[in-house]
């Protein structure tokens, strides 16, 4: 693992990182919406 930026390998690191951050943002948004939903229901 030498940190090379060439396209060799089974996956594209930039694409994988983008998908990872997209998933993290989605999880945060969903948990935030659930939190707001619970607060409005039990307030």
Phi and psi in degrees as a GROMACS rama.xvg file:
@    title "Ramachandran Plot"
@    xaxis  label "Phi"
@    yaxis  label "Psi"
@TYPE xy
-111.083  1.79773  UNK-2
72.04  35.9399  UNK-3
-81.1023  145.887  UNK-4
-102.786  17.1681  UNK-5
-78.7061  165.889  UNK-6
-84.2988  8.27492  UNK-7
-73.9586  143.062  UNK-8
125.721  167.666  UNK-9
-77.6351  -11.0153  UNK-10
-145.64  162.375  UNK-11
-97.1707  117.072  UNK-12
-59.8925  -38.7743  UNK-13
-67.5041  -40.6251  UNK-14
-65.6093  -41.8073  UNK-15
-64.1122  -40.1338  UNK-16
-66.4332  -37.6821  UNK-17
-64.7211  -42.9812  UNK-18
-64.7565  -39.167  UNK-19
-62.5684  -47.8656  UNK-20
-67.6494  -33.3071  UNK-21
-64.3695  -42.0779  UNK-22
-66.1349  -41.0305  UNK-23
-62.9627  -43.7933  UNK-24
-64.0783  -37.8122  UNK-25
-65.1641  -42.0217  UNK-26
-63.9955  -42.0563  UNK-27
-63.8988  -43.3596  UNK-28
-64.8772  -42.3943  UNK-29
-65.8667  -43.5926  UNK-30
-65.6959  -35.3947  UNK-31
-65.9233  -42.2652  UNK-32
-65.507  -40.0995  UNK-33
-64.0294  -39.6485  UNK-34
-62.9238  -45.371  UNK-35
-63.4552  -41.3805  UNK-36
-60.4287  -44.6088  UNK-37
-66.4047  -41.5689  UNK-38
-63.6524  -40.29  UNK-39
-72.325  -27.8507  UNK-40
-80.0187  -35.164  UNK-41
-104.85  5.0417  UNK-42
